[in-house]
Amino acid sequence: MTSTHSPDGVDSGSGDAFRTDVFPEIRRPDSGLVLIGEWDAGGPEGQRAAQDGVARAWEKTPLPAGFLSRVMFAGTDGRSVLDYAQWTSGAAHREFVSREENRPREGLAAAPVGVGGEGDAGPGRFRLYRSLLPQGAAPASGCVVRVAFRTAGEGDARQLVDGLMDMFDGRQSGAGGIASHFHLSEDGTRVVNYSEWTDAESHERVAVAKLRSGGQVMRLIASLPGVEPLGFRRYTSPRGLVRA
């Protein structure tokens, strides 16, 4: 991202440090609100246009203290775009978007739908619930896999995540897997797993081998009547700002 927040990571206006075009730190303790959106850009050119458009919209925006990150990813399918943003709190985000001068920039966020539903007024508002952590020293992320579920309520959402945490003893499994971060929507009707992998090919191999119908994970999901799987997509090429 080219911006007045400076490619070397220093915001010349506020003195805050930012990293550009990197994967965000999902478990940062100061994150109280996560915005997740996703949409079909039609093709590779549309993906680039979407990433560039949001980057330009935020290029000269004075970033408030409540802003932690906003990163856009390009789907490996050549058409999807994932929008992931972190704020210190819902109040900080609401205060920012309520300012008249910020509405044209933040209005671009209305393009994605909330993850997991057609035509949702997105992006969806989430909070990080639990994470499957790395087995050892975590390698660098090269791919994000977005896995979504529709749930009947927060109790069902928690039951799904808690069941997966118990199944894997709190640790990410699969060669190339780094970590999985489960987000619950504010209304309790969505679970989004932001899963980190070394590369898309590693996830593809694990998905074929372990996520087939009748496998351990799919049996757990099938045993929960209030949970509906909504599939996954793979993403790479982060574009955005992350507060250091």
C-alpha positions as CSV (number, residue, x, y, z in Angstrom):
1,M,0.0,0.0,0.0
2,T,1.4,3.4,-0.9
3,S,0.3,6.0,1.6
4,T,1.2,9.0,3.7
5,H,1.6,6.4,6.5
6,S,5.0,5.8,4.9
7,P,6.2,2.5,3.5
8,D,8.9,2.2,6.1
9,G,6.2,1.8,8.8
10,V,6.2,5.3,10.3
11,D,3.1,7.5,10.2
12,S,4.6,10.9,9.6
13,G,1.5,12.6,10.9
14,S,1.0,10.9,14.3
15,G,4.3,9.1,14.9
16,D,2.5,5.8,15.1
17,A,4.2,2.9,13.4
18,F,2.4,0.9,10.7
19,R,3.4,-2.1,8.6
20,T,2.2,-2.3,5.1
21,D,0.9,-5.2,3.0
22,V,1.4,-7.8,5.7
23,F,-0.7,-10.4,7.4
24,P,-2.4,-9.0,10.5
25,E,-1.7,-10.1,14.0
26,I,-5.0,-11.9,14.8
27,R,-4.5,-12.4,18.6
28,R,-3.3,-8.9,19.4
29,P,-4.8,-8.1,22.9
30,D,-5.9,-4.6,22.0
31,S,-8.4,-5.8,19.4
32,G,-12.0,-5.6,20.6
33,L,-13.9,-5.6,17.2
34,V,-13.2,-7.4,14.0
35,L,-14.9,-6.5,10.7
36,I,-15.0,-9.3,8.1
37,G,-16.4,-8.9,4.6
38,E,-16.1,-10.9,1.4
39,W,-17.3,-10.4,-2.2
40,D,-17.0,-11.5,-5.7
41,A,-14.8,-9.1,-7.8
42,G,-15.5,-11.0,-11.0
43,G,-11.8,-11.8,-11.9
44,P,-8.2,-10.9,-11.2
45,E,-8.6,-7.4,-12.6
46,G,-11.5,-6.8,-10.3
47,Q,-9.6,-8.2,-7.3
48,R,-6.7,-5.7,-8.0
49,A,-9.2,-2.9,-8.5
50,A,-10.9,-3.6,-5.2
51,Q,-7.7,-3.8,-3.3
52,D,-6.4,-0.6,-4.9
53,G,-9.7,1.2,-4.4
54,V,-9.8,0.6,-0.7
55,A,-6.1,1.4,-0.4
56,R,-6.5,4.7,-2.2
57,A,-9.6,5.6,-0.1
58,W,-7.6,5.1,3.1
59,E,-4.4,6.6,1.7
60,K,-4.7,10.1,3.2
61,T,-7.2,9.3,6.0
62,P,-6.0,10.4,9.5
63,L,-6.1,7.1,11.3
64,P,-7.6,7.3,14.8
65,A,-6.1,5.5,17.8
66,G,-8.8,2.9,17.7
67,F,-7.8,1.7,14.2
68,L,-5.5,-1.4,14.4
69,S,-5.5,-2.9,10.9
70,R,-7.3,-3.2,7.6
71,V,-6.0,-5.8,5.1
72,M,-7.5,-7.0,1.8
73,F,-6.7,-10.4,0.4
74,A,-7.1,-11.8,-3.1
75,G,-8.7,-15.3,-3.4
76,T,-6.8,-18.1,-5.1
77,D,-10.0,-18.6,-7.2
78,G,-9.1,-15.4,-9.1
79,R,-12.2,-13.5,-8.2
80,S,-12.9,-13.4,-4.4
81,V,-11.7,-10.6,-2.1
82,L,-11.5,-10.9,1.7
83,D,-11.6,-7.7,3.9
84,Y,-10.3,-8.1,7.5
85,A,-10.2,-5.1,9.8
86,Q,-9.4,-4.7,13.5
87,W,-10.5,-1.9,15.9
88,T,-10.0,-1.5,19.6
89,S,-13.7,-1.4,20.2
90,G,-17.1,-1.1,18.5
91,A,-17.4,2.4,20.0
92,A,-14.1,3.5,18.4
93,H,-15.3,2.3,15.0
94,R,-18.7,3.9,15.3
95,E,-17.2,7.2,16.3
96,F,-14.9,7.1,13.2
97,V,-17.6,6.3,10.7
98,S,-20.0,8.9,12.2
99,R,-17.7,11.7,11.0
100,E,-18.9,13.2,7.8
101,E,-15.4,13.5,6.3
102,N,-14.8,9.7,6.7
103,R,-18.0,8.4,5.2
104,P,-16.8,8.3,1.5
105,R,-13.8,6.2,2.5
106,E,-15.5,3.9,4.9
107,G,-18.4,3.6,2.5
108,L,-16.2,1.3,0.4
109,A,-16.6,-1.3,3.2
110,A,-20.3,-1.7,2.2
111,A,-19.2,-3.5,-1.0
112,P,-18.5,-6.8,0.8
113,V,-21.3,-8.9,2.2
114,G,-21.1,-10.2,5.7
115,V,-19.3,-13.6,5.5
116,G,-21.6,-16.5,5.2
117,G,-24.7,-14.9,3.7
118,E,-25.9,-13.7,0.3
119,G,-26.9,-10.1,0.3
120,D,-26.0,-9.4,3.9
121,A,-25.3,-5.8,4.7
122,G,-21.6,-6.2,5.5
123,P,-19.0,-6.4,6.6
124,G,-20.0,-8.5,9.6
125,R,-19.0,-7.5,13.1
126,F,-17.1,-10.2,15.0
127,R,-14.9,-10.8,18.0
128,L,-12.2,-13.4,18.4
129,Y,-13.3,-16.2,20.6
130,R,-10.6,-19.0,20.7
131,S,-7.6,-20.1,18.6
132,L,-5.9,-23.3,17.7
133,L,-2.3,-22.4,18.3
134,P,0.9,-23.5,16.5
135,Q,2.5,-26.8,17.4
136,G,5.9,-25.1,17.9
137,A,7.6,-22.1,16.5
138,A,5.2,-20.5,14.0
139,P,6.5,-20.1,10.4
140,A,5.5,-17.1,8.3
141,S,1.9,-17.1,7.0
142,G,1.6,-17.4,3.2
143,C,-2.2,-18.2,2.9
144,V,-5.4,-17.5,4.8
145,V,-8.3,-19.9,4.6
146,R,-11.7,-18.5,5.5
147,V,-14.0,-21.1,6.8
148,A,-17.6,-20.0,7.6
149,F,-20.6,-21.5,9.5
150,R,-24.1,-20.4,10.0
151,T,-25.4,-21.1,13.6
152,A,-28.7,-21.0,15.3
153,G,-27.3,-18.9,18.2
154,E,-24.2,-18.1,20.2
155,G,-24.6,-21.3,22.2
156,D,-24.4,-23.4,19.1
157,A,-21.5,-21.3,17.9
158,R,-19.5,-21.9,21.1
159,Q,-20.3,-25.6,21.1
160,L,-18.9,-25.9,17.6
161,V,-15.6,-24.1,18.4
162,D,-15.2,-25.7,21.8
163,G,-15.7,-29.1,20.2
164,L,-13.0,-28.4,17.6
165,M,-10.6,-27.1,20.3
166,D,-11.1,-30.3,22.4
167,M,-10.7,-32.5,19.3
168,F,-7.3,-31.1,18.5
169,D,-6.2,-30.3,22.1
170,G,-5.9,-26.6,21.3
171,R,-3.2,-27.1,18.6
172,Q,-3.3,-26.7,14.9
173,S,-2.9,-29.9,13.0
174,G,-1.9,-30.7,9.4
175,A,1.4,-30.2,7.6
176,G,1.6,-26.5,6.7
177,G,-1.0,-25.5,9.2
178,I,0.0,-22.6,11.5
179,A,-3.1,-21.6,13.5
180,S,-6.9,-21.2,13.3
181,H,-8.7,-18.3,14.8
182,F,-12.4,-18.6,15.5
183,H,-14.5,-15.5,15.4
184,L,-18.1,-15.2,16.6
185,S,-20.5,-12.6,15.1
186,E,-22.1,-10.1,17.4
187,D,-25.5,-11.7,16.9
188,G,-24.2,-15.2,17.4
189,T,-25.4,-16.5,14.0
190,R,-21.9,-16.8,12.3
191,V,-18.6,-18.4,13.0
192,V,-15.6,-17.5,10.8
193,N,-12.4,-19.4,11.1
194,Y,-9.4,-17.3,9.9
195,S,-6.9,-20.2,9.4
196,E,-3.2,-19.5,8.7
197,W,-1.2,-21.7,6.5
198,T,2.3,-21.6,5.0
199,D,0.8,-21.9,1.5
200,A,-2.4,-22.7,-0.3
201,E,-1.1,-26.1,-1.6
202,S,-0.6,-27.3,2.0
203,H,-4.2,-26.6,2.9
204,E,-5.5,-28.3,-0.2
205,R,-3.6,-31.5,0.6
206,V,-4.9,-31.5,4.2
207,A,-8.5,-30.7,3.0
208,V,-8.5,-33.6,0.6
209,A,-7.0,-36.0,3.2
210,K,-8.8,-35.0,6.4
211,L,-11.9,-32.9,5.7
212,R,-13.8,-35.4,3.5
213,S,-17.4,-36.4,4.3
214,G,-17.5,-38.9,7.2
215,G,-14.2,-37.7,8.7
216,Q,-13.7,-36.7,12.3
217,V,-14.3,-33.0,11.7
218,M,-17.3,-33.5,9.5
219,R,-18.9,-36.0,12.0
220,L,-18.6,-33.3,14.7
221,I,-20.3,-30.7,12.6
222,A,-23.0,-33.1,11.5
223,S,-23.7,-33.9,15.2
224,L,-24.6,-30.2,15.9
225,P,-28.1,-29.5,14.6
226,G,-27.7,-25.7,15.1
227,V,-24.6,-25.5,12.8
228,E,-24.5,-25.3,9.0
229,P,-21.1,-25.3,7.2
230,L,-20.8,-22.7,4.5
231,G,-17.6,-23.8,2.9
232,F,-14.1,-22.2,2.7
233,R,-12.0,-20.1,0.4
234,R,-8.2,-19.6,0.2
235,Y,-6.6,-16.1,0.1
236,T,-3.1,-14.7,-0.4
237,S,-1.5,-11.3,-1.4
238,P,-2.4,-9.1,1.7
239,R,-2.8,-5.4,0.9
240,G,-3.3,-2.9,3.8
241,L,-2.1,-1.3,7.0
242,V,-1.3,-3.0,10.3
243,R,-0.5,-0.9,13.4
244,A,2.7,-2.1,14.9
